[in-house]
Amino acid sequence: MIVFGTRGYLYQLAILTLVCGHCGNPAAHTLRRRVTKFTLFFIPLFPISSSYATQCTFCGAEQRVTKEQAEQLQAQGTGGQAQGQGQGYGQPQQQPGQQPYQS
């Protein structure tokens, strides 16, 4: 008898302060990576699929983002410089004296 299947894993990559596109509040957003792995005898062997999303901690709204956008947001969360987001969902909160991000 062979036991196989899939199992989902959720990794939190960063916590960012963004203006939510759903509720409009500047709030913390978690950047998460969801990975589905193939398992054999309950041992995860290799990833089947992967997706990225941000979730507002104020209203709970979740928005999917591409891998490239997730990498930019993660670099922004660790203090790196990020270029525009490409989507109007969550925009970085602007600090006084900073230039606005351009898409």
N, C-alpha and C positions, 0 to 999 in steps of 0.2 A: 504494500500500500504506500503510495506517495502522497504526501500532504503539501499542497502549494496554494499560493494566493497572492494577495497584495496587502500592503500596509501603508498608511499615510503618516508622514512626519511633518511637523510644523516647526520651523526655525525662525526665531526672532532675530533680525539682522541689525536693526537700529530703532531708536526712538527719536523722532524729529518734531520740531514745532512748526506746524504749517497752518495756513488758514483753510479751514474745511470748505470744500465746494458745496457741501450739502447743507450744513447749518450756518456757515459763515463765521464761526468762532475761531479765533486763534487757539489751537489746542495741540496737545501732543498726539502724534500719529505713530503707530507702530508699523514698521516695514517688516513684512514676513515673507518667508519662502516656504511653499507647500510642496513636498516631494512625495511621490508615490513610488514605492519600491516593490519589486517582485520578491516573494519569499518562498523558500523551499524548506520544509520542516521547521517553520517559524523562524528561519534565519534570513534576514534581508540580504539579497545578493546584489542587485543592481537597480538603479533608478529607471522607472518607466516614463514618468512625466514630472514636470516641474513648472510651477507658476509663482508669480510674485503679486503681492497686494499690500496696500496701505489701509489702516483702519483708524478712524477718528476715535479717540478715547472719550470725547464729549458726547457725541450722538450715536456712535457705533457704526456709522456708514463705512462701507468697505469699497475700495476702488482697485481694480486690477491695473497693474502697470507692466510694461515690457521689461525684459531683462536689462536693457540699456538704461532705462529710466531708474530701475532699482539700483543699478551700480552708481548712477549719478547721485541718487538720494543717499545711498550708503556713504559715498565719499563726502557728501555734505554733512552727514551726521558725525563723521569722524574728524571734521575740521577741514576737509579738502574743499576746493573750489568746484562748484557745479555750474554747468551752463544750463540754459532754460529747460523746463520740464516737458514741453511738447504737448501737454494736456492742460486743460483749464480746471481740473478737479481740485488739486491741492497746490497752492502756491506758497513758497517760503514766506515766513513773516519777515517784513522788511524792517531793518534796524535804522534809526536815524542816521543820516549821512551816507547810507548805502545806495548804490545805483540799483534800480529795479532790474530783475531778470527779464531777458527778452527771449521769446520763443523763436 
